[in-house]
Amino acid sequence: MKRFVSLFLILMLCLSVSAVPVTASDIDANDSIRFLKAIGVVDVDKAIEADKNITRADFAGLVSRIVMQGNEAAGFTAMFKDVTNKHEAFDAINCLGNLGIVSGYDNGYFKPNNSVTQAEAVKMLISALSWDNFMVDRNDYPASYLKAANKFEFFKGINFEQNAALTWEQAALLYSNVLHTNVIYQSSFGTVEQYVQEENVSYLNKYFDIYEAKGIVTDNGITTLSGKTRVGKDQMAIDGKGYYNIGVLSRNLIGNYVVAYYRQTQNEDRGTLVYTAVPEKKNETLKIKATDILGYHAGTYTYRESETDFKEHKAVLQSGFNVLYNGKAPVNLSSFTQAYMKPTYGYVELIDADKTEGYETVKIISRRTVV
């Protein structure tokens, strides 16, 4: 059975990849813009209103960040009457125009300030992926393009309406979904054409040299979940594997399931993190103020949800749960009495990141009031 998958410009296929590949995206709509800024697709200083419609010019800029690699923008011919060399997106738009990714309108205009529709955005992306060559019927726009996009869940997390304008948040999520698609190549030509999807290489790997690590943060450079830290203060560990975390706030992530993106540093045994997301669907947390804890016994908290809540609730811990007391694992857990589990001031935070019954990590913040 044929397997159809995505392919960026053939000229980029020679790029090499290594390390653990990205195969699926856990980036949600709330993270999508921050993610694109972190990997360099969107200027970090660009002020963006997430719910504002993205223009055709700005979306062309996103697409051009891929296809302009290895191309000299200055060598492209001006193609549109309303995109002069003074336009901030002149290079991006004319790059796409010269490569046949966009054609504008019959009157020679591009209309860069118009909002891009979902159908237009998909056309740009699929043409940039070179799917025009094998995946779609160019004479069947937009149906053929949308069918291909839906096949690979480009619209995952987006309310699909082909003629609707894309917001910045939706555009960033669409773009992210494409980057997390595994690479395709055409394995045979002629009467019967075959297409094979790479199992271990995504477009994020291939074109941005960025890889993904999924798991629970087990070490934050200060402590592990079970004792002293085993990595440096500028590092963190996910499921025991260390990463440099320069510029990534990770101190409070210990015990949480994360999706972390990193660049593999040459001659280094660990990558450098560029972005870390904490998917809500992967982490169940419960924070209880000290004054709302009614009791603790044998791995079970009883608590109220507020001072006006008279109902008793229970939170059960897993057998062999982890404890962090004021940010560090106790040196000797056997001497860690039940009294420590119920602070007088402060709070406890319970984390279930492995989606099994009970919370596996307890963060206890005990504060003293001094008068």
N, C-alpha and C positions, 0 to 999 in steps of 0.2 A: 504493500500500500504506500502510495506516495505520501511523503511528509513535507508539507510546505512550511517554510520558515523564512525569516527576514534576512535581507542582505544589504549592507551598505555599499557604497560605491566600490566597484571592483578594484579601483586603484588603491583602496585601503586594505585589501585582503592580505597583503604581505606583512602587516604588523604582527609581531609575536606577542604571546601572552604566557603568563605563568601564575603559580599560586592557585588558591581555591577560587573557582569561578562563581559568578552570580548566576543563579538560575531562576529566581522568582523574587518578586518585589513585596516587601512589607512596608514600603513607604505609603503613607496615606495622604489624603488631600491637605491636611494641616501641616505636614512635613515637606510637601513637594517643592515649594519655592525655596525654603531653606536648604534643601538637598541640592537643588540646581546651583544655588550660590556657592555651596561648599565645594562642589566639584568643578566650578569654574565656568559653567554654562551661562549663568547670569552674573552680571557685575555685582559684587557684594555691596557696593555703595548705592545701587539703584533702588530708589524708593518705589515700592510696589504696593498697590491696594489689591489684596487678593480677590475681592469680589468685583473688581473693575474689569470690563472687557479688554482683552488684549488685541492690539491692532495687527493688521496684516504685516506691517513693517516690523513690529517687535517679534512676531512669530517667525518671520523670515530670518530674523537675527538668531533665534534659537536653532533653527535648522542649519543655518550657515556655520554654526560652531562645529558641526561635524564635517560637512562637505568642503569647507574651506581649508581643512588641514591638507597641507601639501600643495595648495593652489595659491597663486599670487593674485590677490584681489585686484590689484592695480591694473592687471592685464585684461580685465573684463570690459567689454563694450557696454556703453550706456544704452539701455534698451527701452526705457519708459519715459514718456514726456513729463510726467509729474514726479520723477525721481532724479533730480539734478545732482551734480557732484557736491553740492552743498548739503544735501540731505544726510542726516546722521546714519541712515541705513543704506546709503548708496552702495557700498561694497557688498553688503549682505544680499540685498535684493538683486543686484546685477550678477552676482555670483550664481544665484539660483536661476536667474533668467538665462545666462549663458550656458548653463549646464542642462537646460531644458526642464528644470524642476518646476518653474512657474512660467506662465506665458502672459499673464495679465489679461486685459480686456481687448476686444476687437479694435477699439479706437486708439490703442497704443498707450493706454494709461494703466497704472498698477493700483491706484487708489490706496496708498500706504496707510492712510489714517482710518480707513474703514475697519470695523471689527472683523476678525477672521471667524468664519463659521467652522463648525465641526467638520463638515465635508471638505472645506478648503484646507484645513489643517492636516487632515488625513492624506489628502492628495499630495501636499508638500512632503510629508514624511515618507509616504510609500515611494514616491519618485526619488527621494534622496536615498532610500534603501535599495534602489535599483529594482524594485519589484515590478516596475513597468516592463521589464524584459521577460518575465515569466509568470508572474502571479496574477496580474490583472489584465482586463481587456480595456485598452486605452479609449476605445470608442464607447465604453459603457460607464461613463462618469455620471454620478458618483457611486452608483450601485456596486460596481465591481470593486472599487477601492474600499468602500465601507464593509463589504463582505469579507475582504481579506483582513481588515483591521479588527473586525469582530471575532474572526477565527482565532486571532492571537490575543484577544482580550485587551486591546489597546484602550478601550473605554472602561476598563475595570475601575469602579469607584466614581464614574461620571454618568450623570443622567443623559442618556443618548437621545439627541434630537439633531438630525443632520444639518438643518438650516439654522439652528440656534447659534448665537455668538458664544465663543469660548471666553470664560473669565481667565484671569491670570492663574488662579489656583487650578482650574481644570486643565489649562494648557500645560502647566508644569507637571501635573499628574499624568497626562497623556504622554508627554515627553519621557517621563520617568518609566512608564510602562514599556515604552519602546526600547529604552536602554536596557531594560531587564529581560528583553527577549533574546533567546539564544540565537547565535549566528547561523545562517544558512549558506549553503553553497550548492551550485548545480553540479551534480555528479555525472550526468550523461547528457548528450545532446542528440538531436536528430528526431526520428519519428516518435520514439518513446523517451521523454525527458524525465529525469529523476532529480529530486532535490532532497538533500540530507541536512538535518538540523544537528548542529554541534550539541553534544550533551553537556559539555563542560566549559563553554566559552560564550559569554554574552557580549553585546555591543558595548556595554559599560567597561568590560575587561579590555576589549580590543581597541577601542578608540580613546579611552580616557585613562587606561592603565589603572583602573580602580577595581578593587575586589571587595567581597562581602564576607563578614564573619557573623554568624548567628549563635547566640547562646546566652548563658547567665554570666554576669560579671562576678568573677570569683576572687579578684584581687584589685584594689584600687590604688596601689602604691603606698598605702598606709597600713592596711591589714588585709588578710584573706578572710574567707568566711569561717575559717577554722584555726587561725593562728597568725603568726607573723607574716608580713608581706614577703613575697619572693621576687618582686620586680622593683625597679627604681621608682622614685617619686614622680617621674615624668612618664610613667607607664601604667598600663592596666592589663588585666588578664581576663579573657573570655573563655570559659570552660577550661581554664588552666593555661591557655596559650597567651603569651605576652605580646603587647602592641605599644608603640610609642603613642602617647595621647596628647601631644603638644597642641594646645588650642582647643581641646575637647574637654568639656567639664564632665568629669567622671566620678568624682569623690562620692556623690550620693547615689550612684547607680549600682553600687555593689548589692548583689542579691537579685537584681532585676534582669529579666530577659531583654536583650538588646539586639538590634540589627546595626552593625557597625561597618563603615566603609573605610577602606585604607588603601594607601599606595605602598607597593612593595619597594623598599629601599635597596638599591644595589649594594651588594656585599654586606647586607645586614640580615640577621636571622628572623627579624620581625618587621612588620609594616608600620607605617605611620598613619594614625587615624585622621580622617578629614571630616567625618560626620558620624554621629551616633543617634539612632532613633530608639525610643522606648515604646513599642506598640501596645496600646491599651488592651487590645484583644489578647495579648500574650501575658499580661501582668494583672493579677488581681491583688489589690492592696487594700488594707484596712488600717486607718490611723485612729487611735483611741487616746484621748487626753487622759492624763493620770487621774484627774478628778472624776472621770467617768468609768474607771475600772472598778468593778464591784468585787472582784476576787480573781485569784489565779490558783489552780491546783492541777497537778499531774497533766500538764500540757493543754489545759483548757482555760481560756479567759472568759469570765462573765463580765458584761459591761452594759452600759446604757448609751444610747446614741446622743443624748444631750441632757442637760440638767432638768429639763421638763419632761424627759422620757421616763416613764415609770415601768417600762417593759424590760425584762432581763433578756439579753442576747448572749449567744455563745460563739466563740471562735476557737476552733480546734487546731492544734499544731500537729505536724507530722512527727512520727517517731524519728528521733535523731535530728531534730531541727537545729538550724544554725542560730547563734546568738551574737549580736553586735551590741556592745554596751558603750554608749557615748563614743561611737565610731570605731571601736576596736573589738576584736574577738577576745574573750576572756582567756588568760594564759592557762588557767586550770578550770575547765568547765565543771568538773566534779565538785569543786568548792563553790560554785556559783549557786547560791541558795535561792529558794523561791521568793525570798524577800526582794531580791534584785529584779525579779520579773514584774514587780508591781511598784513602780516608782511613786514617790509622794508628789513630786512635781515633774512636769515634762509630759512625755507621751510615749506610746509604743506604736510602732508601725509593723504590720504583718504583711508578708509578701508571699504570694503563691505564683511562682513563675514557671513551674514545671507542669501545671495543670493536672496534678494528681490531688487526691483528697487531702485536705488540710494545708495549712501554711507551713512552708519549709524554712523561712527566715524571719527572725524577730529582731527588729532594731529598737533598742531601748535608749531613750534620751532622758536622763535623770538630771534635773536641775535643782539647785538649792537656792532658797530665798534668804538673802542676808540683809538684815535691818541695821 
